[in-house]
Amino acid sequence: QVQVMESGGGLAQPGGSLRLSCTASVDIFSFNNVAWYRQAPKQQRELVARISSNKGTYYKGSVQGRFTISGDNTKNTLVLQMNNLTPDATAVYYCNLFNASAPRLRYWGQGTQVTVSP
C-alpha cells in the first residue's frame, strides 16, 4: 500500500507565500506523473500543476508564473512553491502519483489545507 503525505499548508495573507511538500512510502519519482490538485469548498477537484515524463510540466493557467512544481530526488519530496497567493487559492491541496500505463491507479494523500485571507 503506497502512502502519500502532504505538509506545509496553513494560513497566508494575500500576496504571501506557502511551500507545500509531498512525500511517500515509495520512491515518488518511480511514477512518471506526479501532480498537485486542489479542491475548494463545494468545487470539484482540479489539477494545479503536474510533472509528466512524456508531457513535461503543466500549470493551471491562473497559477502560471506564481506557482512552481519541483522535485527533490535526494529527499523523495515533491514541492509546490506558491507565491503571490490570492484568496481563490484557498482549498485543500492533494498530492497525486500515477503512471501513464495505469492512469486509473492513482495514489492520493489526505491533503493539506491552504487558506488565503487578510
The 8 nearest C-alpha neighbors of each residue, nearest first, counted from 0:
[[1, 2, 24, 106, 25, 3, 23, 107],
 [2, 0, 24, 3, 25, 106, 23, 107],
 [1, 3, 24, 23, 0, 4, 108, 106],
 [4, 2, 23, 108, 22, 107, 1, 24],
 [3, 5, 108, 22, 21, 23, 2, 109],
 [6, 4, 21, 20, 110, 111, 108, 94],
 [7, 5, 20, 19, 8, 111, 21, 4],
 [8, 6, 19, 18, 20, 9, 17, 111],
 [9, 7, 113, 112, 111, 6, 19, 17],
 [8, 10, 113, 114, 112, 11, 7, 17],
 [9, 11, 114, 115, 113, 12, 8, 116],
 [12, 10, 115, 15, 114, 116, 9, 13],
 [11, 13, 117, 116, 15, 115, 14, 10],
 [14, 12, 85, 84, 15, 115, 116, 117],
 [13, 15, 83, 84, 12, 85, 16, 82],
 [16, 14, 83, 12, 13, 84, 11, 82],
 [17, 15, 82, 81, 83, 84, 11, 18],
 [16, 18, 81, 80, 19, 82, 8, 15],
 [19, 17, 80, 79, 7, 81, 20, 16],
 [18, 20, 7, 79, 78, 6, 8, 80],
 [21, 19, 78, 6, 5, 77, 7, 76],
 [22, 20, 5, 77, 76, 4, 94, 78],
 [21, 23, 76, 4, 3, 75, 77, 5],
 [22, 24, 3, 25, 2, 4, 27, 26],
 [23, 25, 2, 1, 3, 26, 22, 27],
 [26, 24, 23, 27, 1, 2, 29, 75],
 [25, 27, 28, 29, 75, 23, 24, 30],
 [28, 26, 29, 25, 75, 30, 23, 22],
 [27, 29, 30, 26, 31, 72, 75, 33],
 [28, 30, 26, 27, 31, 25, 98, 32],
 [31, 29, 28, 98, 32, 97, 27, 96],
 [30, 32, 98, 52, 51, 29, 33, 99],
 [31, 33, 51, 97, 30, 98, 50, 96],
 [34, 32, 96, 50, 49, 95, 31, 97],
 [33, 35, 49, 95, 48, 94, 50, 96],
 [34, 36, 94, 48, 47, 93, 95, 49],
 [37, 35, 46, 93, 47, 45, 92, 94],
 [38, 36, 92, 91, 44, 45, 93, 90],
 [39, 37, 44, 90, 91, 43, 42, 45],
 [38, 40, 90, 42, 41, 91, 89, 37],
 [41, 39, 42, 38, 90, 43, 91, 89],
 [42, 40, 39, 43, 38, 44, 90, 91],
 [43, 41, 39, 40, 38, 44, 45, 90],
 [44, 42, 38, 45, 41, 39, 40, 37],
 [43, 45, 38, 37, 42, 36, 46, 39],
 [46, 44, 36, 37, 43, 47, 38, 42],
 [45, 47, 36, 48, 35, 37, 59, 44],
 [48, 46, 36, 59, 35, 58, 45, 37],
 [49, 47, 58, 35, 57, 34, 46, 59],
 [50, 48, 34, 57, 56, 33, 51, 35],
 [49, 51, 56, 33, 55, 32, 34, 57],
 [50, 52, 32, 55, 54, 53, 31, 56],
 [51, 53, 31, 55, 54, 32, 50, 56],
 [52, 54, 51, 55, 31, 32, 50, 99],
 [55, 53, 51, 52, 56, 50, 57, 32],
 [56, 54, 51, 50, 52, 53, 57, 49],
 [55, 57, 50, 49, 51, 54, 58, 48],
 [56, 58, 49, 48, 50, 55, 59, 54],
 [59, 57, 48, 63, 47, 60, 62, 49],
 [58, 60, 47, 61, 62, 48, 63, 46],
 [59, 61, 63, 62, 58, 47, 64, 57],
 [60, 62, 59, 63, 58, 65, 64, 47],
 [63, 61, 65, 60, 66, 59, 64, 58],
 [64, 62, 60, 65, 58, 61, 66, 59],
 [65, 63, 66, 62, 67, 61, 82, 58],
 [64, 66, 82, 62, 63, 81, 83, 67],
 [67, 65, 81, 80, 62, 64, 82, 63],
 [68, 66, 80, 79, 69, 81, 65, 64],
 [69, 67, 79, 78, 80, 48, 66, 49],
 [70, 68, 78, 77, 67, 79, 71, 50],
 [69, 71, 77, 76, 78, 72, 68, 75],
 [70, 72, 76, 73, 74, 75, 77, 69],
 [71, 73, 75, 74, 70, 76, 28, 27],
 [72, 74, 71, 75, 76, 70, 26, 28],
 [73, 75, 76, 72, 71, 22, 70, 77],
 [76, 74, 72, 73, 71, 27, 22, 26],
 [77, 75, 22, 71, 74, 21, 70, 78],
 [76, 78, 70, 21, 20, 69, 71, 22],
 [79, 77, 20, 69, 19, 68, 70, 80],
 [78, 80, 68, 19, 67, 18, 81, 20],
 [81, 79, 18, 67, 66, 78, 17, 19],
 [80, 82, 66, 17, 16, 18, 65, 79],
 [83, 81, 16, 65, 84, 66, 15, 80],
 [84, 82, 14, 15, 16, 65, 85, 13],
 [83, 85, 14, 13, 82, 15, 16, 81],
 [84, 86, 13, 87, 88, 115, 14, 83],
 [87, 85, 115, 88, 89, 116, 13, 84],
 [86, 88, 89, 85, 115, 90, 84, 39],
 [89, 87, 86, 85, 90, 115, 84, 114],
 [90, 88, 114, 87, 113, 115, 86, 39],
 [91, 89, 39, 38, 113, 37, 88, 112],
 [90, 92, 112, 38, 111, 37, 110, 113],
 [93, 91, 37, 110, 111, 36, 90, 112],
 [94, 92, 110, 36, 35, 37, 108, 95],
 [93, 95, 35, 108, 107, 34, 21, 36],
 [96, 94, 107, 34, 106, 33, 35, 93],
 [95, 97, 33, 106, 105, 32, 30, 34],
 [98, 96, 105, 32, 30, 102, 104, 106],
 [97, 99, 31, 30, 100, 101, 32, 102],
 [98, 100, 102, 101, 97, 31, 32, 30],
 [99, 101, 98, 102, 97, 103, 31, 104],
 [102, 100, 99, 98, 104, 103, 97, 105],
 [103, 101, 99, 104, 98, 100, 97, 105],
 [104, 102, 101, 105, 97, 98, 99, 100],
 [105, 103, 102, 101, 97, 106, 98, 96],
 [106, 104, 97, 96, 103, 107, 95, 102],
 [105, 107, 96, 95, 97, 104, 1, 108],
 [108, 106, 95, 94, 3, 105, 93, 109],
 [107, 109, 3, 4, 110, 94, 93, 5],
 [108, 110, 107, 4, 93, 111, 5, 3],
 [111, 109, 93, 92, 108, 91, 5, 112],
 [110, 112, 92, 8, 91, 6, 5, 113],
 [113, 111, 91, 8, 90, 9, 92, 114],
 [114, 112, 8, 9, 89, 90, 91, 10],
 [113, 115, 89, 10, 9, 11, 116, 112],
 [116, 114, 86, 11, 12, 89, 10, 13],
 [115, 117, 12, 86, 13, 114, 11, 10],
 [116, 12, 13, 115, 11, 86, 10, 14]]
